[in-house]
Each structure stands twice: as structure tokens, then as C-alpha cells.
Amino acid sequence: MSVKAYLLVQTEVGKAAEVARALSGVPGVVSADDVTGPYDVIVVAEAPDIDELGRLVVSQIQAVEGITRTLTCPVVKL
């Protein structure tokens, strides 16, 4: 069973499209779309477990140049 999460990403001004393109190439990222509103990019990511998801966010996603802040929202099955 894998873990899925939505990541809300804030970027430097004018960098949303560039960041979304870069994130699209990261293994584990299912989709990355630039959006309007308080966040600039919304990412759907999947990993085998919550620990791997954390490693993906910290070592791969947050390492993309232009990102200033992320908020990770793991999906739960209620």
C-alpha cells in the first residue's frame, strides 16, 4: 500500500511555471500544476510509506530552486 499526498508549494515571484516543470520530473511526483491563490503549485506525490514520503519531500521536492515553502497534506482513508 502506498501513501499519497498533496503538497501546496509557494515559490519565488514569477517562478511557479518553472518550479512545476522541474517538479514534474521528480520520481514520486504524479503531477505538478501551477495554480492561482495563496499557493503557486499543487503537487500530487506518492511513496511506499510515510517515511519515504518525508524523504521525497525534504531531499527531492524542497531542493528544487525557487521553492520558498511547502505544506504536505497526506491523504487518509476514512
Secondary structure as UniProt FT lines:
FT   STRAND          3..11
FT   TURN            13..14
FT   HELIX           16..24
FT   TURN            27..28
FT   STRAND          29..34
FT   STRAND          41..47
FT   HELIX           50..55
FT   HELIX           56..61
FT   TURN            62..63
FT   TURN            65..66
FT   STRAND          67..74
//
